[in-house]
Amino acid sequence: MAGAKILLADDTRLNRELAKDLLEMEGYQIIEAISGSECIDKARQNKPDIILLDIELPDMSGLEVIKVIKKDAEINSIPVVAFTGYNRNEEGENFLAAGFAGFISKPFDIKKFTQMVAEFLKK
């Protein structure tokens, strides 16, 4: 889904830059956020097609952010993918139970990253 708007919320600059570069090469429009509150604000302003959400953010956790998103009728239908260093199976199950569409583990596989995002956009 080239041209899709992706909100990328991660407080680590290198993670954001690498993900942004890879996604822009595929034709996606990237909106960046570095905190949970900024992610919520930008989701409301921009209505992205998908949100890639880090779990460890400086002001609130990704789990807190998704609770706010899921309660907001304007943005609760936007799929949210956990973009995280947590990668054990039980953590993945916790993310799904919290309302995430799925998760992408960091460090991510550069060759598979854009394919994974494309799959989430199709759902």
N, C-alpha and C positions, 0 to 999 in steps of 0.2 A: 504494500500500500504506500508507494512512494508519494511524497507530499504530505503524509500524515504529520500531525503536530504531536511531538513527544515532549512531555515535561520531565526533565531529568533533575532529580533532587538528590544531591550528594555534596557533603561539605569538604570532600577531598578533591582539591583542584585537579590533580593528575588523573583521577578516575573520571571526573567530568570531562576533561579535555579529550582523553582517549575515546570515551564513549561518544562524545559529540562529534569528533572527527569521523569516526567509523559510520555513524548514523547519517551524517550530512553527505558522505560519499554515496550513500544509498538513496539520497533525495529527500530525506526527512527534514522537517523544520524542528529545530531544537529550542526549547525554552528552558533556561537554567534556574535552579533555586539552590541555596546553600543552607537552608534551615527548614524546619517543619512548618513554621508559620508562613514563611515565604512560599513554600510549596502550596499550601492551602489557598493563599491569596492569588497566586498565579494560576492555579487550577480554576478558580472562580472567574478570573479575568479572561483567560484564554481558551477555556473549554478544550483541553487537549484530547487527542484520540486515545492516549495511553499515558500513564505516569510510571516512571521508573523511580522507585523510592528507596533510598538508603534507610536502614533500620537505625543506625547510630547517627543521629543529628544533634547539633549543639543545644537546641532549645527544647526539643521534644522528640521522643522516639518515633520511628516510623509506625509502630503499633498505635501510638497515640494519634498520629496524623490520620491513619486510615479510619479510626473511629470517628473523627470529625468529618472526613469525606463521606463516609457511609451514612451519616445522619443528615447530610445536606442534600436536599432534593435536587438542587441545581447541578451537582457534580457526582452524585452517588452512582451513576451508571458508567462512569469512566473506569476502565479496567486499571487496576493498580498492581504493579509487579514489584515484589521486594527485590532490591538490588543490594545484595548483602554479602558480607564475609562469613556469615553463618551458613553452614552447608550440611549439617547433620540432618538425617531424615526426619527426626522428631521435630526439629525446628521448622522444616519445610511444612510439616503437617500443621504446626501451630500457625504459620503464616496463612495457610489455606483456611483454617478455622477462623482466623481474624478477618477474613474477607479479601485477602489478596488473590489475584487471578493465578498466581504462581510466583516463582522466584528465579533469579539469575544470580549465581554465586560469583563472588569476586575472590581472587582475581579471575576474570572471565577469559574464556578462550576467544581470542581475536577472530579466528576463522568462523566460529559458530555464533558469535554474539548477535550479529545483525539478523541471522536466520532465526534465532530464538525470539528476537523482538518482533520480526515479521509474523511468526506463528501466533504470538499473543495478540497481534493486531487483527488477525483473521477470526479470532474467537468471538 
